[in-house]
Amino acid sequence: MKKANKTTFPHDATFKQFLTHPESARDFIQLHLPEKLLALCDLTTLKLESGSFVEDDLRAFYSDVLYSLQTRAGAGYIHVLIEHQSKPDKHMAFRLMRYAVAAMQRHLDVGNKTLPLVIPILFYAGKPSPCPNSTNWLQLFDDPALAKQLYSEDFPLVDVTIIPDEDIMQHRSMAALTLIQKHICERDLSDLMDRLVTIMLTTNMTRQQVISLINYMVQAGNTSNAEAYVRQLAQRVPQHGDELMTIAEQLEQKGIEKGIEQGIEKGIEQGIEKGSKEGRREATLNIARELLQNGVEPDIIMKSTGLSPEELAELWH
């Protein structure tokens, strides 16, 4: 066949010429979507969505279109991906899942509050035949049954807000972090001094963990005097005294620097205010002088400028 004008991705162009046409897309879906899924979909609401989820470096091997529609369970999408490379992607099922999640994210990004149903469809036109790989992404795990259990149930949740402090005290090397993060935004950390001391005396926290935790408390926590708090902690936890005293000294230095900076700022403000007052007075005196030189009565000048008889008298000299 005589070569026609070449396109960068001929498979992509031809695929989209057909699948971006709503009637062709509706025929495709009716022909190939399993009955139980087809029964969920209202194909009269089919709408072509813009954009692609295929990575730029894979456009030579994959093309995709995304249609939105209404389902019996709310908003939904059908994502059709065509594979036309000569070597099938053994992780294609995972790619389908990634693209489905990306479509869900885009749905949320435009202001929707719940996740939509996204039905991925793989249109395979590669070699060998038939398609050798599963489209069930769970089959890509070493233990598909365990993966199915994990990803169909609630994920593990560590809700520190409901764990009693007494239980947190038994959390070994995680106790200090858990206790502080539980209370960092809701109470004065001075109230936790005794518990924190007990944890630091009975667990093996590394030097870097201590430094990181205390810096976190100082930056994000609520305490009336952070420097005094850290110094007290240093006295009660001698094995970490060096690290804590270093932090306390840094806080003291920052306090001094902040005080100097605030003093300078206040001085500048006072200077500006003083200069402004002096400038206004000098302007008033100049106006009074001109009025006197032009023969204006002193009573009128005093009333207009607010100057006293004594101040006005000085201008005659």
Sine and cosine of phi, psi and omega as CSV:
sin_phi,cos_phi,sin_psi,cos_psi,sin_omega,cos_omega
0.00,0.00,0.68,-0.74,0.00,-1.00
-0.91,0.41,0.69,-0.73,-0.05,-1.00
-0.94,0.34,0.78,-0.63,0.09,-1.00
-1.00,0.04,-0.01,-1.00,0.04,-1.00
-0.86,0.52,0.78,-0.63,-0.06,-1.00
-0.98,0.20,0.60,-0.80,0.18,-0.98
-0.92,-0.40,0.35,-0.94,-0.05,-1.00
-0.87,0.49,-0.69,0.72,0.00,-1.00
-0.78,-0.62,1.00,0.09,-0.10,-1.00
-0.88,0.48,-0.62,0.78,0.02,-1.00
-0.87,0.49,-0.70,0.71,-0.03,-1.00
-0.87,0.49,-0.73,0.68,-0.06,-1.00
-0.89,0.46,-0.70,0.71,-0.04,-1.00
-0.93,0.36,-0.70,0.71,0.02,-1.00
-0.84,0.55,-0.74,0.68,-0.07,-1.00
-0.95,0.30,-0.44,0.90,0.06,-1.00
-0.87,0.49,-0.57,0.82,0.01,-1.00
-1.00,0.01,-0.78,0.63,-0.16,-0.99
-0.97,0.24,-0.24,0.97,0.08,-1.00
-1.00,0.03,-0.04,1.00,0.08,-1.00
-1.00,0.02,0.89,-0.46,-0.14,-0.99
-0.80,0.59,-0.66,0.75,-0.02,-1.00
-0.91,0.41,-0.66,0.75,0.03,-1.00
-0.91,0.40,-0.65,0.76,0.01,-1.00
-0.89,0.45,-0.64,0.77,0.01,-1.00
-0.91,0.42,-0.66,0.75,0.06,-1.00
-0.89,0.46,-0.69,0.72,-0.01,-1.00
-0.86,0.51,-0.72,0.69,-0.04,-1.00
-0.92,0.40,-0.68,0.73,0.01,-1.00
-0.90,0.44,-0.56,0.83,-0.02,-1.00
-0.96,0.27,-0.59,0.81,-0.23,-0.97
-0.90,-0.44,-0.25,0.97,0.00,-1.00
-0.98,0.20,0.73,-0.68,0.03,-1.00
-0.82,0.57,0.55,-0.83,-0.10,-1.00
-0.82,0.57,-0.64,0.76,-0.05,-1.00
-0.92,0.39,-0.49,0.87,0.06,-1.00
-0.99,0.11,-0.61,0.79,0.02,-1.00
-0.87,0.49,-0.57,0.82,-0.01,-1.00
-0.91,0.41,-0.35,0.94,0.01,-1.00
-0.99,0.17,-0.36,0.93,-0.25,-0.97
-0.99,-0.16,0.63,-0.77,0.15,-0.99
-0.97,-0.22,1.00,-0.10,-0.10,-1.00
-0.95,0.32,-0.18,0.98,0.07,-1.00
-0.96,0.29,-0.26,0.97,-0.01,-1.00
-0.99,-0.17,0.17,0.99,-0.06,-1.00
-0.86,0.51,0.77,-0.64,-0.02,-1.00
-0.64,-0.77,0.79,-0.61,0.01,-1.00
-0.94,0.33,0.75,-0.66,0.04,-1.00
-0.97,-0.25,0.53,-0.85,-0.01,-1.00
-0.99,0.14,0.34,-0.94,0.10,-1.00
0.99,-0.11,0.26,-0.97,0.00,-1.00
-0.68,-0.73,0.45,-0.89,0.02,-1.00
-0.95,-0.32,0.02,1.00,-0.02,-1.00
-0.98,0.18,0.72,-0.69,0.03,-1.00
-0.89,0.45,0.55,-0.84,-0.06,-1.00
-0.83,0.56,-0.62,0.78,-0.07,-1.00
-0.97,0.25,-0.04,1.00,-0.01,-1.00
-0.90,-0.43,0.10,0.99,-0.05,-1.00
-0.88,0.47,-0.41,0.91,0.01,-1.00
-0.95,0.32,-0.29,0.96,-0.10,-1.00
-0.91,-0.42,-0.33,0.94,-0.05,-1.00
-0.69,-0.72,0.52,-0.86,0.15,-0.99
-0.70,-0.71,0.44,-0.90,0.00,-1.00
-0.49,-0.87,0.43,-0.90,0.15,-0.99
-0.70,-0.71,0.47,-0.88,-0.01,-1.00
-0.81,-0.59,0.80,-0.60,0.08,-1.00
-0.89,-0.45,0.67,-0.74,0.14,-0.99
-0.99,-0.15,0.39,-0.92,0.04,-1.00
-0.24,-0.97,0.21,-0.98,0.09,-1.00
-1.00,-0.04,0.61,-0.79,0.06,-1.00
-0.83,-0.56,0.13,-0.99,0.04,-1.00
-0.92,0.40,-0.26,0.97,0.01,-1.00
-0.95,-0.30,0.32,0.95,0.01,-1.00
0.95,-0.32,-0.41,-0.91,-0.03,-1.00
-0.91,0.42,0.55,-0.84,0.01,-1.00
-0.45,-0.89,0.14,-0.99,0.01,-1.00
-0.62,-0.78,0.48,-0.88,0.18,-0.98
-0.86,-0.51,0.86,-0.50,-0.03,-1.00
-0.94,-0.35,0.91,-0.42,-0.02,-1.00
-0.97,-0.23,0.83,-0.56,0.01,-1.00
-0.88,-0.48,0.79,-0.62,0.04,-1.00
-0.97,-0.25,0.72,-0.69,0.04,-1.00
-0.93,-0.37,0.87,-0.49,-0.04,-1.00
-0.76,-0.65,0.45,0.90,0.10,-0.99
-1.00,0.02,0.37,-0.93,-0.08,-1.00
-0.97,0.25,-0.38,0.92,0.02,-1.00
-0.91,-0.41,0.93,-0.36,-0.05,-1.00
-0.85,0.53,0.53,-0.85,0.04,-1.00
-1.00,0.08,0.92,-0.39,-0.06,-1.00
-0.93,0.38,-0.30,0.95,0.04,-1.00
-0.98,-0.21,0.39,0.92,-0.04,-1.00
-0.84,0.54,-0.62,0.79,-0.02,-1.00
-0.88,0.48,-0.62,0.78,0.04,-1.00
-0.93,0.37,-0.61,0.79,0.04,-1.00
-0.89,0.45,-0.67,0.74,0.05,-1.00
-0.87,0.50,-0.66,0.75,0.01,-1.00
-0.91,0.41,-0.67,0.74,0.03,-1.00
-0.86,0.50,-0.70,0.72,-0.01,-1.00
-0.93,0.38,-0.58,0.81,0.04,-1.00
-0.90,0.43,-0.68,0.73,0.03,-1.00
-0.90,0.43,-0.62,0.78,0.03,-1.00
-0.89,0.46,-0.62,0.78,0.04,-1.00
-0.92,0.39,-0.62,0.79,0.07,-1.00
-0.88,0.47,-0.68,0.73,-0.02,-1.00
-0.89,0.45,-0.68,0.74,0.02,-1.00
-0.89,0.46,-0.59,0.81,0.04,-1.00
-0.88,0.47,-0.66,0.75,0.03,-1.00
-0.94,0.33,-0.59,0.81,-0.07,-1.00
-0.89,0.46,-0.42,0.91,-0.01,-1.00
-1.00,-0.04,0.18,0.98,0.14,-0.99
0.94,-0.33,-0.03,1.00,0.04,-1.00
-0.95,0.30,0.49,-0.87,-0.11,-0.99
-0.98,-0.20,-0.33,0.95,0.00,-1.00
-0.85,-0.53,0.39,-0.92,0.00,-1.00
-0.96,0.27,0.62,-0.79,0.04,-1.00
-1.00,-0.01,0.33,-0.94,0.19,-0.98
-0.97,0.24,0.79,-0.61,0.06,-1.00
-0.87,-0.50,0.88,-0.47,-0.03,-1.00
-0.98,-0.20,0.95,-0.32,0.04,-1.00
-0.99,0.13,0.65,-0.76,0.10,-1.00
-0.79,-0.61,0.79,-0.61,0.07,-1.00
-0.99,-0.15,0.84,-0.54,0.08,-1.00
-0.97,-0.24,0.97,-0.26,-0.13,-0.99
-0.99,-0.12,0.80,-0.60,0.05,-1.00
-0.70,-0.71,0.57,0.82,-0.08,-1.00
-0.95,-0.32,-0.30,-0.95,0.05,-1.00
-0.80,-0.60,0.55,-0.84,0.00,1.00
-0.98,0.20,0.04,-1.00,0.04,-1.00
-0.86,-0.51,0.69,-0.73,-0.08,1.00
-0.96,0.27,0.11,-0.99,0.01,-1.00
-0.83,0.56,0.83,-0.55,-0.13,-0.99
-1.00,0.10,-0.15,0.99,-0.15,-0.99
-0.94,-0.33,0.52,-0.85,0.02,-1.00
-0.96,0.28,0.51,-0.86,0.11,-0.99
-0.98,-0.21,0.21,0.98,0.09,-1.00
-0.99,-0.13,0.96,-0.30,-0.12,-0.99
-0.89,0.45,-0.41,0.91,0.03,-1.00
-0.92,0.40,-0.41,0.91,0.01,-1.00
-0.95,0.32,-0.17,0.99,0.02,-1.00
-0.99,0.15,-0.16,0.99,0.03,-1.00
-1.00,0.10,0.41,-0.91,0.08,-1.00
-0.89,0.46,-0.57,0.82,0.01,-1.00
-0.81,-0.59,1.00,0.06,-0.05,-1.00
-0.84,0.54,-0.60,0.80,-0.03,-1.00
-0.91,0.42,-0.68,0.74,0.02,-1.00
-0.92,0.39,-0.63,0.78,0.03,-1.00
-0.90,0.44,-0.65,0.76,0.02,-1.00
-0.88,0.47,-0.67,0.75,0.02,-1.00
-0.90,0.44,-0.71,0.71,-0.03,-1.00
-0.89,0.45,-0.73,0.68,-0.14,-0.99
-1.00,-0.01,0.11,0.99,0.09,-1.00
-0.90,-0.43,0.04,1.00,0.02,-1.00
-0.86,-0.50,0.14,-0.99,0.04,-1.00
-0.88,0.48,0.65,-0.76,0.08,-1.00
-0.96,0.28,0.42,-0.91,0.04,-1.00
-0.86,0.52,0.66,-0.76,0.00,-1.00
-0.79,-0.61,0.79,-0.62,0.11,-0.99
-0.94,-0.33,1.00,-0.08,-0.04,-1.00
-1.00,-0.09,1.00,-0.04,-0.08,-1.00
-0.93,0.38,-0.30,0.95,-0.05,-1.00
-0.92,0.39,-0.35,0.94,-0.04,-1.00
-0.93,-0.38,0.06,1.00,0.04,-1.00
-1.00,0.08,0.84,-0.54,0.01,-1.00
-0.86,0.50,0.57,-0.82,0.00,-1.00
-0.85,0.53,-0.57,0.82,0.00,-1.00
-0.89,0.47,-0.59,0.81,0.04,-1.00
-0.95,0.30,-0.64,0.77,0.02,-1.00
-0.86,0.50,-0.56,0.83,-0.01,-1.00
-0.87,0.50,-0.32,0.95,-0.01,-1.00
-0.99,-0.13,0.17,0.98,-0.08,-1.00
-1.00,0.07,0.36,0.93,0.10,-0.99
0.77,0.64,-0.81,-0.59,-0.12,-0.99
-0.94,0.34,-0.21,0.98,0.03,-1.00
-0.99,-0.13,-0.04,1.00,-0.12,-0.99
-0.88,0.47,-0.73,0.68,-0.07,-1.00
-0.88,0.47,-0.76,0.65,-0.01,-1.00
-0.88,0.48,-0.71,0.70,-0.04,-1.00
-0.89,0.45,-0.69,0.72,-0.01,-1.00
-0.89,0.46,-0.74,0.68,-0.04,-1.00
-0.92,0.39,-0.68,0.73,-0.02,-1.00
-0.93,0.36,-0.43,0.90,0.06,-1.00
-0.92,0.39,-0.62,0.78,-0.16,-0.99
-0.94,-0.34,0.01,1.00,-0.17,-0.99
-0.84,0.55,-0.53,0.85,-0.09,-1.00
-0.96,-0.28,-0.03,1.00,-0.18,-0.98
-0.85,-0.52,-0.16,0.99,-0.03,-1.00
-0.43,-0.90,0.30,-0.95,0.05,-1.00
-0.93,0.37,0.82,-0.58,-0.07,-1.00
-0.92,0.38,-0.23,0.97,0.08,-1.00
-0.88,0.48,-0.48,0.88,0.02,-1.00
-0.92,0.40,-0.33,0.94,-0.05,-1.00
-0.99,-0.15,0.10,1.00,-0.09,-1.00
-0.81,0.59,-0.78,0.63,-0.08,-1.00
-0.89,0.46,-0.69,0.72,0.00,-1.00
-0.91,0.42,-0.67,0.74,-0.02,-1.00
-0.91,0.41,-0.65,0.76,0.04,-1.00
-0.87,0.50,-0.71,0.70,0.00,-1.00
-0.86,0.51,-0.70,0.71,-0.01,-1.00
-0.89,0.45,-0.72,0.69,-0.06,-1.00
-0.93,0.37,-0.45,0.90,0.03,-1.00
-0.99,0.15,-0.40,0.92,-0.12,-0.99
-0.94,-0.34,-0.05,1.00,0.04,-1.00
-0.83,-0.56,0.36,-0.93,-0.03,-1.00
-1.00,-0.09,0.99,0.14,0.08,-1.00
-1.00,0.09,0.68,-0.73,0.03,-1.00
-0.97,0.26,0.28,-0.96,0.01,-1.00
-0.85,0.52,-0.70,0.71,-0.02,-1.00
-0.92,0.38,-0.55,0.83,0.05,-1.00
-0.91,0.41,-0.66,0.75,0.02,-1.00
-0.89,0.46,-0.75,0.66,-0.02,-1.00
-0.87,0.50,-0.72,0.69,-0.02,-1.00
-0.89,0.46,-0.69,0.72,-0.04,-1.00
-0.90,0.43,-0.72,0.70,-0.04,-1.00
-0.93,0.38,-0.66,0.75,0.05,-1.00
-0.88,0.48,-0.62,0.79,0.04,-1.00
-0.90,0.44,-0.70,0.72,0.02,-1.00
-0.88,0.47,-0.67,0.74,-0.02,-1.00
-0.91,0.41,-0.67,0.74,-0.08,-1.00
-0.97,0.23,-0.65,0.76,-0.14,-0.99
-0.95,-0.32,-0.24,0.97,-0.10,-0.99
-1.00,0.01,-0.01,-1.00,-0.03,-1.00
-0.83,-0.56,0.93,-0.36,0.09,-1.00
-0.51,-0.86,0.56,-0.83,-0.11,-0.99
-0.92,0.39,-0.56,0.83,-0.03,-1.00
-0.58,-0.81,1.00,-0.08,-0.09,-1.00
-0.88,0.47,-0.65,0.76,-0.03,-1.00
-0.89,0.45,-0.73,0.68,0.00,-1.00
-0.90,0.44,-0.60,0.80,0.01,-1.00
-0.88,0.48,-0.73,0.69,-0.04,-1.00
-0.93,0.36,-0.62,0.79,0.04,-1.00
-0.90,0.44,-0.65,0.76,0.04,-1.00
-0.90,0.44,-0.65,0.76,0.03,-1.00
-0.89,0.45,-0.63,0.78,0.02,-1.00
-0.89,0.46,-0.61,0.79,0.01,-1.00
-0.93,0.36,-0.56,0.83,-0.08,-1.00
-1.00,0.01,-0.28,0.96,0.02,-1.00
-0.82,-0.57,0.96,0.27,-0.13,-0.99
-0.87,0.49,-0.47,0.88,-0.03,-1.00
-0.92,0.39,-0.30,0.95,0.06,-1.00
-0.89,-0.47,0.35,0.94,-0.08,-1.00
-0.86,0.50,-0.66,0.75,-0.04,-1.00
-0.88,0.47,-0.75,0.66,-0.02,-1.00
-0.89,0.46,-0.67,0.74,-0.05,-1.00
-0.94,0.35,-0.64,0.77,0.02,-1.00
-0.92,0.40,-0.57,0.82,0.05,-1.00
-0.88,0.47,-0.69,0.72,0.03,-1.00
-0.90,0.43,-0.66,0.75,0.00,-1.00
-0.88,0.48,-0.68,0.74,0.01,-1.00
-0.91,0.42,-0.60,0.80,0.06,-1.00
-0.91,0.43,-0.65,0.76,0.03,-1.00
-0.91,0.42,-0.63,0.78,0.04,-1.00
-0.89,0.46,-0.71,0.71,0.01,-1.00
-0.89,0.46,-0.67,0.74,0.03,-1.00
-0.89,0.45,-0.61,0.79,0.03,-1.00
-0.89,0.45,-0.68,0.74,0.03,-1.00
-0.89,0.46,-0.73,0.69,-0.01,-1.00
-0.88,0.47,-0.64,0.77,0.00,-1.00
-0.92,0.40,-0.64,0.77,0.02,-1.00
-0.89,0.45,-0.68,0.73,0.04,-1.00
-0.88,0.47,-0.70,0.71,-0.01,-1.00
-0.88,0.48,-0.68,0.73,0.01,-1.00
-0.91,0.41,-0.60,0.80,0.03,-1.00
-0.89,0.45,-0.67,0.74,0.02,-1.00
-0.90,0.44,-0.70,0.71,0.00,-1.00
-0.88,0.48,-0.66,0.75,0.01,-1.00
-0.91,0.41,-0.65,0.76,0.03,-1.00
-0.88,0.47,-0.66,0.75,0.02,-1.00
-0.89,0.45,-0.69,0.72,0.01,-1.00
-0.88,0.48,-0.68,0.74,0.00,-1.00
-0.91,0.41,-0.62,0.78,0.02,-1.00
-0.89,0.45,-0.67,0.74,0.02,-1.00
-0.90,0.44,-0.70,0.72,0.00,-1.00
-0.89,0.46,-0.70,0.71,0.00,-1.00
-0.90,0.44,-0.70,0.71,0.01,-1.00
-0.88,0.47,-0.61,0.80,0.00,-1.00
-0.91,0.42,-0.69,0.73,0.02,-1.00
-0.90,0.44,-0.70,0.71,0.01,-1.00
-0.90,0.45,-0.61,0.79,0.02,-1.00
-0.91,0.42,-0.66,0.75,0.00,-1.00
-0.91,0.41,-0.65,0.76,0.00,-1.00
-0.90,0.43,-0.68,0.73,-0.01,-1.00
-0.89,0.46,-0.62,0.78,0.04,-1.00
-0.90,0.43,-0.64,0.77,0.02,-1.00
-0.89,0.45,-0.69,0.73,0.01,-1.00
-0.89,0.45,-0.64,0.77,0.01,-1.00
-0.90,0.44,-0.65,0.76,0.03,-1.00
-0.90,0.44,-0.68,0.74,0.00,-1.00
-0.89,0.46,-0.65,0.76,0.02,-1.00
-0.86,0.51,-0.72,0.69,-0.02,-1.00
-0.89,0.45,-0.62,0.78,0.00,-1.00
-0.92,0.40,-0.64,0.77,0.04,-1.00
-0.89,0.46,-0.69,0.72,-0.02,-1.00
-0.90,0.44,-0.45,0.89,-0.01,-1.00
-1.00,-0.06,0.18,0.98,0.11,-0.99
0.98,0.18,0.31,0.95,0.03,-1.00
-0.96,0.29,0.63,-0.77,-0.02,-1.00
-0.88,0.48,0.66,-0.75,0.00,-1.00
-0.83,0.56,-0.63,0.77,-0.01,-1.00
-0.87,0.49,-0.64,0.77,0.01,-1.00
-0.92,0.38,-0.65,0.76,0.00,-1.00
-0.90,0.44,-0.71,0.70,-0.01,-1.00
-0.89,0.45,-0.63,0.78,0.01,-1.00
-0.92,0.39,-0.59,0.81,-0.06,-1.00
-0.98,0.20,-0.56,0.83,-0.11,-0.99
-0.97,-0.23,-0.29,0.96,-0.04,-1.00
0.99,0.15,0.10,0.99,0.02,-1.00
-0.96,0.27,0.51,-0.86,0.05,-1.00
-0.99,0.11,0.26,-0.96,0.05,-1.00
-0.84,0.54,-0.60,0.80,0.00,-1.00
-0.92,0.40,-0.69,0.73,0.00,-1.00
-0.91,0.42,-0.61,0.79,0.00,-1.00
-0.93,0.36,-0.60,0.80,-0.01,-1.00
-0.90,0.44,-0.56,0.83,0.01,-1.00
-0.90,0.43,-0.42,0.91,-0.05,-1.00
-0.97,0.25,-0.30,0.95,0.03,-1.00
-0.96,0.28,-0.38,0.93,-0.10,-1.00
-1.00,-0.04,0.00,0.00,0.00,0.00
